[in-house]
């Protein structure tokens, strides 16, 4: 509370968790950051902290967290989630979070737009006047998914007699 839903759901209660870092000489004891991060950031952070180069033979999704731990920025302006599976209604979804904006795209249901700073419980979609923002975020989300070769869910075929 006050975040909506729980683990495995696309709402903040299912994806937002606190993260604690102890890194002498880098993270100031007692400091906090409101920079959103994701678990894919852990690998490049540990590799860079160890003084080793990142593998050059594969794409690395995450960012080194050291800049965020020292008061800087990570160099990305959006986070993406893609869950093309059937687990709960209304089915598969993808998410883009850009700044305080969050768009959830259900492939078999409605899209939902939230402003997390004003509505951390994700109870209210902004009015229909925000359709341009929905379209912009949806375009950016789908462009990202295409760029990484993500499998996009398709509606199941129905059987007819």
C-alpha positions in Angstrom: 0.0 0.0 0.0 -0.7 2.5 -1.4 0.5 0.7 -4.6 -2.0 -1.3 -6.6 -1.9 -5.0 -7.0 0.9 -7.4 -6.2 3.8 -9.5 -7.6 3.4 -10.5 -11.2 0.9 -7.8 -12.1 1.6 -4.8 -14.3 0.7 -2.2 -11.7 3.3 -0.6 -9.4 2.5 -3.1 -6.6 3.7 -5.8 -8.8 6.9 -4.2 -10.2 8.1 -1.6 -7.8 10.3 -2.7 -5.0 12.9 -0.8 -2.9 16.5 -1.6 -3.5 19.3 -1.1 -1.0 22.9 -0.6 -1.9 26.0 -0.6 0.3 29.0 0.5 -1.8 31.7 2.2 0.3 33.2 5.1 -1.5 30.4 5.3 -4.0 26.9 5.3 -2.3 26.7 7.8 0.5 25.4 6.1 3.6 21.8 7.2 4.2 21.3 8.7 0.8 18.3 8.0 -1.4 17.5 8.2 -5.1 14.2 8.2 -6.9 15.7 7.1 -10.2 13.8 4.1 -11.4 16.0 1.0 -12.0 15.4 -2.5 -13.1 17.0 -5.9 -12.3 18.8 -5.9 -15.6 20.9 -3.0 -14.2 22.6 -5.2 -11.6 24.8 -7.1 -14.1 26.5 -4.1 -15.7 26.8 -2.4 -12.3 28.7 -5.4 -10.9 30.8 -5.9 -14.0 31.8 -2.3 -14.0 32.5 -2.2 -10.3 34.8 -5.2 -10.7 36.8 -3.3 -13.3 36.0 -5.8 -16.0 34.6 -4.9 -19.5 31.1 -5.8 -20.4 30.8 -8.8 -22.8 31.1 -7.5 -26.4 29.4 -10.6 -27.9 25.8 -9.8 -26.8 23.5 -6.9 -26.1 23.4 -5.7 -22.5 19.9 -4.4 -21.5 20.8 -2.7 -18.2 22.8 0.4 -17.2 25.6 0.8 -14.7 23.9 2.3 -11.6 27.0 4.1 -10.4 25.9 7.5 -11.8 22.5 7.2 -10.0 24.2 6.3 -6.8 26.4 9.4 -6.9 23.6 11.8 -7.7 23.7 11.6 -11.5 21.5 10.2 -14.3 21.5 6.8 -15.9 21.3 7.9 -19.5 17.9 6.3 -20.3 14.6 8.1 -20.3 12.2 5.1 -20.3 11.8 1.6 -18.8 10.1 -1.2 -20.7 8.4 -4.4 -19.6 7.1 -7.1 -21.9 5.0 -10.0 -20.6 3.5 -11.8 -23.7 2.1 -14.6 -21.6 -1.4 -15.6 -20.4 -1.4 -15.5 -16.6 -4.3 -13.4 -15.6 -7.1 -11.3 -17.2 -6.9 -9.4 -19.5 -3.9 -11.4 -20.8 -0.6 -10.4 -22.2 0.8 -6.9 -21.7 3.6 -4.5 -22.3 4.5 -1.4 -20.3 6.5 1.8 -20.9 7.3 4.1 -18.1 8.7 7.4 -19.2 9.2 10.0 -16.4 6.0 10.0 -14.4 4.0 8.6 -17.3 3.1 4.9 -17.4 1.3 3.2 -20.2 0.1 -0.4 -19.8 -0.9 -2.0 -23.2 -3.0 -5.1 -22.8 -3.1 -7.0 -26.0 -6.6 -8.3 -25.4 -7.9 -5.4 -23.3 -7.8 -1.6 -22.9 -4.7 0.5 -22.7 -4.2 2.3 -19.4 -2.3 5.6 -18.9 -1.3 6.8 -15.4 0.7 9.7 -14.0 2.6 8.0 -11.2 3.6 11.1 -9.3 -0.1 12.3 -9.0 -1.6 8.8 -8.8 0.9 6.2 -7.4 -2.1 3.8 -6.7 -2.9 3.8 -10.5 -6.6 4.3 -9.8 -7.4 7.0 -12.4 -6.8 7.1 -16.1 -6.4 10.7 -17.2 -9.3 12.0 -19.3 -9.7 11.2 -23.0 -7.9 14.4 -23.8 -4.7 12.5 -23.2 -5.2 10.3 -26.2 -2.2 11.9 -27.9 0.0 11.0 -25.0 -1.3 7.4 -25.2 -0.6 7.3 -28.9 3.0 8.7 -28.4 3.8 6.2 -25.6 2.3 3.3 -27.5 4.3 4.2 -30.6 7.6 4.4 -28.6 6.7 1.1 -26.8 6.0 -0.8 -30.0 9.1 0.7 -31.7 11.3 -0.5 -28.8 9.7 -4.0 -28.8 10.3 -4.3 -32.6 13.9 -3.1 -32.2 14.7 -6.0 -29.8 12.8 -8.6 -31.8 10.1 -9.2 -29.1 7.3 -11.6 -29.9 4.1 -9.7 -30.0 1.0 -11.6 -28.9 -1.8 -12.1 -31.4 -5.4 -12.7 -30.5 -6.3 -16.4 -30.4 -8.3 -17.7 -33.3 -11.8 -18.7 -32.5 -13.3 -22.0 -33.7 -16.5 -21.8 -35.7 -18.9 -24.5 -36.5 
